[in-house]
Amino acid sequence: MRAVTVSGPGDPDVLGWGEAPDPECGPGEVIVDVAATAVNRADLLQRQGFYPPPKGASEILGLECSGLISEVGEGVTGWSVGDEVCALLSGGGYAERVAVPAGQLLPRPAGVELATAAALPEVTCTVWSNVFLLAGLKQGENFLVHGGSSGIGTMAVQLAARAGARVFTTAGTTAKLAVCRELGADVTINYRDEDFVERVREETGGGGVHVVLDNMGAKYLARNVDALAVGGRLVSIGMQGGTKAELDLGKLMQKRASVHATTLRSRPATGAGGKAEIVAAVRHDVWPDVERGVVRPIVDRRLPMSRAAEAHRVVEASEHVGKVLLLPED
């Protein structure tokens, strides 16, 4: 098969389009002929040599895909050759074919075109597992997501609004903030010229937000704690702003607040808290509203896999809104 190759750690120019071994269909797995994959910031880190795949995962980039099942492995039930699916992956999406544990498959939602469905697995699983299963966001609470125009941000805004939360979000341009408002954000904050902590205090009468979903890590840690309400929950899922920072435990204790740091990729395929459990929850709790159009994938652009380097540059420069998709060559 053909796949996006990485000649070595470096800038986007290390990405190529060449031959790769076909995946093998193991017990409990299916082979998916890829219709599309999506670019995630974890892919950028892996390309740079900072985020190796978990043990046993494909070395090929790509944490999600959509496509057609072309082979079904031993012990798999409920899925057949020809089924249209999308999938959460530990790697391997930037290719013509990929092996997927059956527990990480989702049916293509009715009303969503097959390639577009590649924009859904990673963001829905990340947001649902962190904002709802872990942080327990409830109706009437205040919710802040940083980077509201990103793939995860656009999904977090929609799901939090659907849940009846008051949604706060940050973004870097007027146009991106407008998209966030269209998706359901109540308070939009331009992080380039506004202090999000001060805006949160103004908008909540000093009460703060109950849940923060953060992609910046160290750079925002102290300020995120400042923005929390009493009993607030901060969930950090990214390290764009570094990995090391001081945490004021006294302030955290005064607020009876909590800080969680999580990743999705390294979770086990099965078992408590594993990918299959999260995917099942997303299928039950999120998929019906995707099929009704209440929640929708936001796609910025589609590029052929041979232009993966261009796609990485777009995401690195934050020039996109929603997801950037990569499609195999015709």
C-alpha positions as CSV (number, residue, x, y, z in Angstrom):
1,M,0.0,0.0,0.0
2,R,1.0,3.7,-0.1
3,A,1.3,5.8,3.0
4,V,2.7,9.1,4.3
5,T,6.3,8.4,5.2
6,V,8.6,10.2,7.7
7,S,12.3,10.3,6.7
8,G,13.3,11.4,10.2
9,P,12.4,13.9,13.0
10,G,12.1,17.4,11.6
11,D,9.9,20.0,10.0
12,P,7.0,19.2,7.6
13,D,9.4,18.6,4.7
14,V,10.4,15.2,6.2
15,L,6.9,13.9,5.2
16,G,6.7,12.0,1.9
17,W,4.3,9.7,0.0
18,G,5.6,6.2,-0.6
19,E,5.3,2.5,-0.2
20,A,4.6,0.8,3.2
21,P,3.8,-2.7,4.3
22,D,0.2,-3.7,4.2
23,P,-1.4,-4.0,7.7
24,E,-2.2,-7.5,9.0
25,C,-5.6,-8.3,10.4
26,G,-5.2,-9.8,13.8
27,P,-7.8,-11.4,16.0
28,G,-10.4,-8.9,17.2
29,E,-9.4,-6.5,14.4
30,V,-10.7,-5.3,11.0
31,I,-8.9,-3.8,8.0
32,V,-10.3,-0.4,6.9
33,D,-9.7,0.9,3.4
34,V,-9.1,4.5,4.3
35,A,-11.4,7.2,2.8
36,A,-9.8,10.0,4.8
37,T,-7.8,10.8,7.9
38,A,-7.4,14.0,9.9
39,V,-4.4,15.9,11.2
40,N,-4.0,16.2,14.9
41,R,-1.4,18.1,16.9
42,A,-0.2,14.8,18.2
43,D,0.8,14.0,14.6
44,L,3.0,17.1,14.6
45,L,4.7,16.1,17.8
46,Q,5.3,12.6,16.5
47,R,6.8,13.9,13.3
48,Q,9.2,16.1,15.3
49,G,10.3,13.0,17.3
50,F,8.6,14.0,20.6
51,Y,5.6,11.6,20.7
52,P,6.4,8.0,19.8
53,P,3.4,5.7,19.3
54,P,2.5,3.3,22.1
55,K,4.1,-0.1,22.1
56,G,2.6,-2.3,19.3
57,A,0.9,0.6,17.4
58,S,1.7,1.5,13.8
59,E,4.6,3.8,13.3
60,I,2.6,5.6,10.5
61,L,1.0,8.9,11.6
62,G,-2.8,9.2,12.0
63,L,-5.0,8.9,15.1
64,E,-8.4,8.6,13.3
65,C,-9.9,7.7,9.9
66,S,-13.0,6.8,8.0
67,G,-13.5,4.2,5.3
68,L,-14.8,0.8,4.3
69,I,-14.1,-2.5,6.1
70,S,-12.3,-4.8,3.7
71,E,-11.4,-7.6,6.0
72,V,-12.8,-9.0,9.3
73,G,-10.5,-10.8,11.8
74,E,-11.1,-13.8,14.0
75,G,-13.6,-13.2,16.8
76,V,-15.1,-10.0,15.4
77,T,-18.9,-9.7,15.6
78,G,-21.2,-7.0,14.6
79,W,-19.1,-5.7,11.7
80,S,-19.0,-7.0,8.1
81,V,-17.0,-6.4,4.9
82,G,-18.3,-3.3,3.2
83,D,-19.5,-1.5,6.3
84,E,-18.9,2.2,6.3
85,V,-17.1,3.2,9.5
86,C,-14.9,5.7,11.2
87,A,-12.3,4.8,13.8
88,L,-10.2,5.9,16.7
89,L,-6.6,4.8,16.1
90,S,-3.3,4.6,18.0
91,G,-1.6,5.2,14.7
92,G,-1.7,4.3,11.0
93,G,-4.3,6.6,9.6
94,Y,-2.1,8.4,7.0
95,A,-2.3,5.4,4.7
96,E,-4.5,3.5,2.2
97,R,-5.3,0.8,4.7
98,V,-5.2,0.4,8.5
99,A,-5.8,-2.3,11.1
100,V,-8.3,-1.3,13.8
101,P,-9.4,-3.1,17.0
102,A,-13.1,-3.7,16.5
103,G,-13.9,-1.9,19.8
104,Q,-12.6,1.3,18.3
105,L,-15.0,1.4,15.3
106,L,-18.0,3.7,15.0
107,P,-20.6,3.5,12.2
108,R,-20.6,6.3,9.7
109,P,-23.3,8.6,11.1
110,A,-26.3,8.9,8.9
111,G,-26.2,12.3,7.0
112,V,-22.4,12.6,7.3
113,E,-20.4,11.9,4.1
114,L,-17.9,9.1,4.5
115,A,-14.7,11.2,4.2
116,T,-16.1,13.9,6.5
117,A,-16.7,11.3,9.2
118,A,-12.9,11.1,9.6
119,A,-13.2,14.4,11.5
120,L,-15.2,12.9,14.3
121,P,-13.6,10.0,16.2
122,E,-10.7,11.8,18.0
123,V,-12.6,15.0,18.9
124,T,-15.7,13.3,20.1
125,C,-13.8,10.7,22.2
126,T,-11.5,13.3,23.6
127,V,-14.2,15.8,24.6
128,W,-16.7,13.2,25.9
129,S,-14.1,11.3,28.0
130,N,-12.6,14.4,29.5
131,V,-15.3,17.0,29.8
132,F,-18.2,14.7,30.6
133,L,-17.0,11.3,31.9
134,L,-14.0,12.7,33.9
135,A,-14.9,16.3,34.8
136,G,-18.7,15.7,34.9
137,L,-19.8,18.9,33.3
138,K,-23.5,19.5,34.1
139,Q,-26.4,21.7,32.9
140,G,-26.1,25.2,34.3
141,E,-22.3,25.1,34.9
142,N,-19.8,27.4,33.3
143,F,-17.4,25.8,30.9
144,L,-14.2,27.2,29.4
145,V,-12.4,25.7,26.4
146,H,-9.2,27.1,25.0
147,G,-8.7,27.2,21.3
148,G,-12.4,27.1,20.5
149,S,-11.8,27.1,16.8
150,S,-9.6,24.0,16.7
151,G,-10.9,20.5,16.0
152,I,-11.4,19.7,19.7
153,G,-12.5,23.2,20.5
154,T,-15.3,23.2,17.9
155,M,-16.6,19.9,19.2
156,A,-16.3,21.0,22.9
157,V,-18.3,24.1,22.3
158,Q,-21.1,22.2,20.6
159,L,-21.3,19.4,23.2
160,A,-21.1,21.8,26.2
161,A,-23.8,24.0,24.7
162,R,-25.9,20.9,24.0
163,A,-25.5,19.9,27.6
164,G,-26.9,23.3,28.8
165,A,-23.6,24.7,30.1
166,R,-22.7,28.4,29.7
167,V,-19.7,28.2,27.2
168,F,-16.7,30.4,27.4
169,T,-13.9,30.1,24.8
170,T,-10.7,31.7,23.6
171,A,-9.4,32.1,20.1
172,G,-7.0,34.4,18.3
173,T,-9.0,36.2,15.6
174,T,-12.4,37.9,15.2
175,A,-13.3,35.4,12.5
176,K,-12.5,32.4,14.7
177,L,-14.5,33.9,17.6
178,A,-17.5,34.4,15.3
179,V,-17.4,30.7,14.4
180,C,-17.3,29.8,18.1
181,R,-20.4,31.9,18.7
182,E,-22.2,30.3,15.7
183,L,-21.5,26.9,17.3
184,G,-23.0,27.9,20.7
185,A,-20.3,29.8,22.7
186,D,-21.8,32.4,25.0
187,V,-18.6,34.3,25.8
188,T,-15.8,34.6,23.3
189,I,-12.4,36.0,24.4
190,N,-9.6,37.1,22.0
191,Y,-6.5,35.8,23.9
192,R,-4.3,38.2,21.9
193,D,-5.7,41.3,23.5
194,E,-7.8,40.1,26.5
195,D,-7.0,38.4,29.8
196,F,-9.3,35.4,29.9
197,V,-9.1,35.3,33.7
198,E,-10.4,38.8,34.0
199,R,-13.2,38.2,31.4
200,V,-14.3,35.1,33.3
201,R,-14.4,37.0,36.6
202,E,-16.4,39.8,34.9
203,E,-18.8,37.5,33.2
204,T,-19.4,35.3,36.3
205,G,-19.4,38.0,39.0
206,G,-16.2,36.5,40.4
207,G,-17.7,33.0,40.6
208,G,-15.4,31.4,37.9
209,V,-15.9,28.5,35.6
210,H,-16.6,25.0,36.8
211,V,-14.7,23.1,34.1
212,V,-11.7,24.1,32.0
213,L,-10.5,22.1,29.0
214,D,-7.0,23.2,28.3
215,N,-4.6,22.5,25.5
216,M,-1.8,24.8,26.5
217,G,-0.4,23.0,29.6
218,A,2.3,24.8,31.7
219,K,1.8,28.3,30.2
220,Y,-1.8,28.5,31.3
221,L,-1.7,26.3,34.5
222,A,-1.7,29.1,37.1
223,R,-4.2,31.2,35.2
224,N,-6.6,28.3,34.7
225,V,-6.6,27.7,38.4
226,D,-7.3,31.4,38.9
227,A,-10.3,31.1,36.6
228,L,-11.8,28.0,38.4
229,A,-14.9,28.2,40.6
230,V,-15.1,26.6,44.0
231,G,-15.2,22.9,43.2
232,G,-13.9,23.5,39.7
233,R,-12.2,20.9,37.6
234,L,-9.3,21.6,35.2
235,V,-8.5,19.0,32.6
236,S,-5.2,19.5,30.7
237,I,-5.0,17.5,27.4
238,G,-2.1,19.4,25.6
239,M,1.3,20.8,26.1
240,Q,1.5,23.5,23.5
241,G,2.6,25.9,26.2
242,G,5.2,23.7,27.8
243,T,5.3,20.8,30.4
244,K,6.6,22.3,33.6
245,A,5.0,25.0,35.8
246,E,4.4,25.7,39.5
247,L,1.0,24.8,40.9
248,D,-0.3,26.8,43.9
249,L,-1.7,24.0,46.1
250,G,-3.0,26.5,48.6
251,K,-5.2,28.2,46.0
252,L,-6.3,24.8,44.7
253,M,-7.3,23.7,48.2
254,Q,-9.1,26.9,49.0
255,K,-11.2,26.3,45.9
256,R,-11.6,22.6,46.7
257,A,-10.7,22.2,43.0
258,S,-8.9,19.5,41.0
259,V,-6.5,19.2,38.2
260,H,-6.4,16.3,35.8
261,A,-3.9,15.6,33.0
262,T,-4.9,13.0,30.5
263,T,-4.0,11.5,27.1
264,L,-6.2,9.4,24.9
265,R,-3.7,7.6,22.7
266,S,-1.9,5.7,25.4
267,R,-5.1,4.3,27.0
268,P,-5.5,0.5,26.6
269,A,-7.7,-0.8,23.9
270,T,-10.0,-2.6,26.3
271,G,-10.8,-2.5,30.0
272,A,-11.9,0.2,32.4
273,G,-11.2,3.6,30.9
274,G,-9.9,2.0,27.7
275,K,-10.6,3.2,24.2
276,A,-13.4,0.7,23.5
277,E,-15.3,1.9,26.6
278,I,-15.0,5.5,25.5
279,V,-16.0,4.7,21.9
280,A,-19.1,2.8,23.2
281,A,-20.1,5.8,25.3
282,V,-19.6,8.2,22.4
283,R,-21.8,5.9,20.2
284,H,-24.5,5.9,22.8
285,D,-24.4,9.5,24.0
286,V,-23.1,11.6,21.1
287,W,-23.8,9.7,17.8
288,P,-27.6,10.2,17.9
289,D,-27.2,14.0,17.9
290,V,-24.5,13.8,15.2
291,E,-27.1,11.9,13.1
292,R,-29.7,14.5,13.8
293,G,-27.4,17.3,12.9
294,V,-27.4,18.9,16.4
295,V,-23.6,18.2,16.6
296,R,-21.6,18.3,13.4
297,P,-18.0,17.9,12.2
298,I,-16.3,21.1,11.2
299,V,-13.9,20.6,8.3
300,D,-11.5,23.4,7.3
301,R,-10.1,21.8,4.1
302,R,-9.2,18.5,2.4
303,L,-5.8,17.7,0.9
304,P,-4.4,14.7,-0.7
305,M,-2.0,12.6,1.5
306,S,0.9,13.5,-0.8
307,R,0.5,17.1,0.5
308,A,0.7,16.1,4.2
309,A,3.5,18.5,4.7
310,E,1.2,21.4,3.6
311,A,-1.5,20.2,6.0
312,H,1.0,20.1,8.9
313,R,2.1,23.6,8.2
314,V,-1.5,24.8,8.2
315,V,-2.1,23.2,11.6
316,E,1.2,24.4,13.1
317,A,0.3,28.0,12.1
318,S,-3.2,27.6,13.4
319,E,-4.6,28.8,10.1
320,H,-7.5,26.4,10.2
321,V,-10.9,26.2,11.8
322,G,-12.0,22.7,12.8
323,K,-10.2,19.8,11.1
324,V,-7.8,19.4,8.2
325,L,-8.5,16.1,6.3
326,L,-6.1,14.1,4.2
327,L,-7.4,11.8,1.5
328,P,-5.5,9.0,-0.3
329,E,-4.5,9.7,-3.9
330,D,-6.9,8.6,-6.6
